[in-house]
Amino acid sequence: MYLARIDGTLTAAAKHETLQGVRFLIGQRLEADGSTSGEPLVMIDRLGARRGSRVVVSTDGDIARRWLGNNTPARLVVVGIVDQVHMGGQ
């Protein structure tokens, strides 16, 4: 799991059959200091995260398989929308 910032949405004209009706977001992984890390990633969302939201992303794919079926190619799922982050000692 990691924190990410949502930068936008993605629309696909063609997609895997298990992903019909699924909302795609584009997000950037966040480090502990709030800086971004790596390339932007595509994740699926059922919670209604919006552009600029900080979210918790699951990476294990089990949630996606339970939701969309065992043959889904999805792995990254938004599992929480973050209100605040409190770092120890700060």
MDAnalysis code that builds the backbone (N, CA, C; Angstrom):
import MDAnalysis as mda
import numpy as np

u = mda.Universe.empty(270, n_residues=90, atom_resindex=np.repeat(np.arange(90), 3), trajectory=True)
u.add_TopologyAttr("name", ["N", "CA", "C"] * 90)
u.add_TopologyAttr("resid", np.arange(1, 91))
u.add_TopologyAttr("resname", ["MET", "TYR", "LEU", "ALA", "ARG", "ILE", "ASP", "GLY", "THR", "LEU", "THR", "ALA", "ALA", "ALA", "LYS", "HIS", "GLU", "THR", "LEU", "GLN", "GLY", "VAL", "ARG", "PHE", "LEU", "ILE", "GLY", "GLN", "ARG", "LEU", "GLU", "ALA", "ASP", "GLY", "SER", "THR", "SER", "GLY", "GLU", "PRO", "LEU", "VAL", "MET", "ILE", "ASP", "ARG", "LEU", "GLY", "ALA", "ARG", "ARG", "GLY", "SER", "ARG", "VAL", "VAL", "VAL", "SER", "THR", "ASP", "GLY", "ASP", "ILE", "ALA", "ARG", "ARG", "TRP", "LEU", "GLY", "ASN", "ASN", "THR", "PRO", "ALA", "ARG", "LEU", "VAL", "VAL", "VAL", "GLY", "ILE", "VAL", "ASP", "GLN", "VAL", "HIS", "MET", "GLY", "GLY", "GLN"])
u.atoms.positions = np.array([
    [0.837, -1.171, 0.000],
    [0.000, 0.000, 0.000],
    [0.886, 1.240, 0.000],
    [0.359, 2.289, -0.569],
    [1.082, 3.559, -0.561],
    [0.095, 4.703, -0.717],
    [0.574, 5.913, -0.468],
    [-0.220, 7.115, -0.686],
    [0.017, 7.623, -2.094],
    [-1.022, 8.199, -2.688],
    [-0.903, 8.782, -4.022],
    [-1.759, 10.035, -4.102],
    [-1.401, 10.899, -5.039],
    [-2.195, 12.079, -5.348],
    [-2.885, 11.841, -6.680],
    [-4.170, 12.077, -6.740],
    [-4.917, 11.882, -7.982],
    [-4.738, 13.104, -8.871],
    [-4.274, 12.858, -10.089],
    [-4.018, 13.942, -11.036],
    [-5.058, 14.029, -12.145],
    [-5.889, 13.007, -12.295],
    [-6.905, 13.062, -13.335],
    [-7.580, 11.718, -13.543],
    [-8.378, 11.663, -14.585],
    [-9.083, 10.437, -14.942],
    [-8.597, 9.964, -16.306],
    [-8.944, 8.736, -16.621],
    [-8.564, 8.146, -17.894],
    [-9.815, 7.521, -18.499],
    [-10.036, 7.770, -19.768],
    [-11.149, 7.165, -20.494],
    [-10.580, 6.230, -21.550],
    [-11.099, 5.016, -21.607],
    [-10.607, 4.026, -22.570],
    [-11.727, 3.629, -23.522],
    [-11.466, 3.713, -24.820],
    [-12.459, 3.318, -25.820],
    [-12.620, 1.810, -25.862],
    [-11.554, 1.094, -25.581],
    [-11.588, -0.367, -25.550],
    [-10.842, -0.817, -24.302],
    [-11.402, -1.799, -23.596],
    [-10.756, -2.308, -22.389],
    [-11.169, -3.746, -22.130],
    [-10.436, -4.401, -21.259],
    [-10.713, -5.779, -20.887],
    [-12.161, -5.893, -20.432],
    [-12.799, -6.995, -20.746],
    [-14.227, -7.172, -20.435],
    [-14.552, -7.026, -18.953],
    [-13.620, -7.367, -18.072],
    [-13.884, -7.247, -16.630],
    [-13.858, -5.800, -16.156],
    [-13.377, -4.900, -17.000],
    [-13.236, -3.502, -16.599],
    [-14.342, -2.599, -17.150],
    [-15.369, -3.186, -17.734],
    [-16.500, -2.397, -18.209],
    [-17.171, -1.699, -17.029],
    [-17.396, -0.404, -17.146],
    [-18.054, 0.358, -16.089],
    [-17.159, 0.738, -14.930],
    [-15.874, 0.440, -15.010],
    [-14.929, 0.742, -13.934],
    [-14.325, 2.121, -14.167],
    [-14.172, 2.883, -13.100],
    [-13.590, 4.223, -13.172],
    [-12.077, 4.132, -13.027],
    [-11.357, 4.722, -14.001],
    [-9.905, 4.756, -13.990],
    [-9.414, 6.131, -13.549],
    [-8.422, 6.152, -12.679],
    [-7.782, 7.389, -12.249],
    [-6.300, 7.330, -12.580],
    [-5.713, 8.506, -12.772],
    [-4.269, 8.603, -12.929],
    [-3.741, 9.242, -11.653],
    [-2.795, 8.575, -11.022],
    [-2.261, 9.063, -9.759],
    [-0.751, 8.998, -9.720],
    [-0.202, 9.788, -8.833],
    [1.244, 9.853, -8.646],
    [1.564, 9.405, -7.231],
    [2.432, 8.423, -7.099],
    [2.840, 7.932, -5.779],
    [3.504, 9.048, -4.983],
    [3.230, 9.092, -3.672],
    [3.796, 10.115, -2.797],
    [4.758, 9.499, -1.793],
    [5.854, 10.190, -1.544],
    [6.808, 9.807, -0.512],
    [6.352, 10.403, 0.822],
    [7.019, 10.026, 1.908],
    [6.644, 10.494, 3.245],
    [6.706, 12.014, 3.367],
    [7.602, 12.658, 2.619],
    [7.721, 14.118, 2.696],
    [6.747, 14.841, 1.767],
    [5.912, 14.089, 1.065],
    [4.922, 14.676, 0.162],
    [5.386, 14.824, -1.267],
    [6.655, 14.542, -1.549],
    [7.160, 14.625, -2.920],
    [6.662, 13.422, -3.728],
    [6.636, 13.583, -5.032],
    [6.181, 12.497, -5.894],
    [7.325, 11.550, -6.204],
    [6.959, 10.322, -6.600],
    [7.950, 9.293, -6.864],
    [7.510, 8.465, -8.066],
    [8.416, 8.206, -8.976],
    [8.138, 7.321, -10.098],
    [7.221, 7.920, -11.149],
    [6.768, 7.054, -12.032],
    [5.889, 7.432, -13.135],
    [4.438, 7.482, -12.667],
    [3.584, 8.259, -13.340],
    [2.149, 8.221, -13.026],
    [1.598, 6.811, -13.253],
    [0.610, 6.436, -12.441],
    [0.032, 5.097, -12.497],
    [-1.471, 5.174, -12.714],
    [-2.019, 4.149, -13.346],
    [-3.462, 4.035, -13.528],
    [-4.000, 3.112, -12.444],
    [-5.051, 3.552, -11.773],
    [-5.664, 2.750, -10.715],
    [-7.174, 2.780, -10.881],
    [-7.851, 1.803, -10.275],
    [-9.307, 1.783, -10.350],
    [-9.877, 2.307, -9.036],
    [-11.092, 2.869, -9.136],
    [-11.675, 3.565, -7.991],
    [-13.169, 3.312, -7.898],
    [-13.621, 2.956, -6.695],
    [-15.055, 2.846, -6.397],
    [-15.492, 3.870, -5.362],
    [-14.542, 4.615, -4.819],
    [-14.833, 5.507, -3.702],
    [-15.166, 6.934, -4.118],
    [-14.881, 7.306, -5.346],
    [-15.193, 8.656, -5.801],
    [-14.102, 9.676, -5.547],
    [-12.840, 9.246, -5.555],
    [-11.726, 10.180, -5.383],
    [-11.728, 11.185, -6.530],
    [-11.313, 12.402, -6.212],
    [-11.303, 13.475, -7.205],
    [-9.891, 13.986, -7.438],
    [-9.745, 14.776, -8.481],
    [-8.444, 15.376, -8.791],
    [-7.945, 16.143, -7.571],
    [-6.683, 15.918, -7.209],
    [-6.089, 16.564, -6.054],
    [-6.228, 15.781, -4.763],
    [-7.094, 14.766, -4.736],
    [-7.265, 13.948, -3.530],
    [-6.004, 13.158, -3.247],
    [-5.733, 12.957, -1.958],
    [-4.706, 12.002, -1.545],
    [-5.443, 10.717, -1.203],
    [-4.929, 9.608, -1.697],
    [-5.608, 8.326, -1.522],
    [-4.633, 7.261, -1.056],
    [-5.186, 6.190, -0.485],
    [-4.425, 4.992, -0.160],
    [-4.670, 4.004, -1.291],
    [-3.591, 3.457, -1.830],
    [-3.684, 2.529, -2.967],
    [-3.197, 1.149, -2.537],
    [-4.003, 0.128, -2.792],
    [-3.597, -1.253, -2.563],
    [-2.921, -1.773, -3.824],
    [-1.837, -2.528, -3.637],
    [-1.061, -3.030, -4.775],
    [-1.137, -4.535, -4.970],
    [-1.805, -5.260, -4.077],
    [-1.738, -6.725, -4.154],
    [-2.676, -7.343, -5.182],
    [-3.669, -6.628, -5.660],
    [-4.567, -7.144, -6.688],
    [-5.706, -7.995, -6.172],
    [-5.656, -8.450, -4.914],
    [-6.715, -9.298, -4.377],
    [-8.059, -8.579, -4.343],
    [-8.043, -7.301, -3.995],
    [-9.291, -6.524, -3.961],
    [-9.887, -6.439, -5.361],
    [-9.050, -6.182, -6.358],
    [-9.529, -6.103, -7.741],
    [-10.107, -7.443, -8.202],
    [-9.448, -8.542, -7.859],
    [-9.951, -9.863, -8.261],
    [-11.280, -10.178, -7.593],
    [-11.430, -9.828, -6.322],
    [-12.705, -10.065, -5.629],
    [-13.832, -9.237, -6.226],
    [-13.518, -8.025, -6.607],
    [-14.514, -7.110, -7.153],
    [-14.844, -7.416, -8.617],
    [-13.807, -7.724, -9.420],
    [-13.972, -7.813, -10.867],
    [-13.821, -9.212, -11.444],
    [-13.442, -10.185, -10.630],
    [-13.256, -11.551, -11.111],
    [-11.786, -11.917, -11.186],
    [-11.521, -13.212, -11.134],
    [-10.146, -13.710, -11.068],
    [-9.305, -13.435, -12.304],
    [-9.923, -13.181, -13.437],
    [-9.123, -12.964, -14.645],
    [-8.921, -11.491, -14.986],
    [-9.255, -10.594, -14.066],
    [-9.061, -9.170, -14.357],
    [-7.574, -8.815, -14.368],
    [-7.160, -7.942, -15.272],
    [-5.767, -7.513, -15.290],
    [-5.479, -6.375, -14.303],
    [-6.491, -5.874, -13.617],
    [-6.311, -4.753, -12.683],
    [-5.574, -5.209, -11.428],
    [-4.742, -4.309, -10.894],
    [-4.008, -4.609, -9.670],
    [-4.066, -3.461, -8.678],
    [-4.010, -2.221, -9.139],
    [-3.977, -1.061, -8.252],
    [-5.395, -0.555, -8.000],
    [-5.777, -0.491, -6.717],
    [-7.132, -0.106, -6.335],
    [-7.084, 0.957, -5.247],
    [-7.862, 2.022, -5.430],
    [-8.015, 3.031, -4.374],
    [-8.852, 2.409, -3.263],
    [-8.294, 2.357, -2.049],
    [-9.002, 1.746, -0.921],
    [-9.319, 2.752, 0.182],
    [-8.881, 4.003, 0.021],
    [-9.181, 5.019, 1.016],
    [-8.893, 6.405, 0.480],
    [-9.677, 7.380, 0.938],
    [-9.439, 8.790, 0.626],
    [-8.934, 9.428, 1.917],
    [-7.768, 10.041, 1.855],
    [-7.073, 10.546, 3.040],
    [-7.550, 11.953, 3.394],
    [-7.890, 12.156, 4.669],
    [-8.220, 13.487, 5.165],
    [-6.976, 14.204, 5.674],
    [-6.183, 13.515, 6.492],
    [-4.976, 14.104, 7.059],
    [-3.920, 13.028, 7.229],
    [-2.658, 13.462, 7.186],
    [-1.540, 12.574, 7.466],
    [-0.802, 13.149, 8.671],
    [-0.571, 12.314, 9.691],
    [0.172, 12.733, 10.879],
    [1.436, 11.898, 10.962],
    [2.576, 12.550, 10.875],
    [3.863, 11.866, 10.950],
    [4.350, 11.933, 12.396],
    [4.910, 10.852, 12.907],
    [5.433, 10.822, 14.272],
    [6.473, 11.902, 14.502],
    [6.375, 12.601, 15.648],
    [7.347, 13.619, 16.010],
    [7.145, 14.955, 15.338],
    [6.088, 15.115, 14.556],
    [5.851, 16.388, 13.867],
    [4.538, 16.983, 14.284],
])
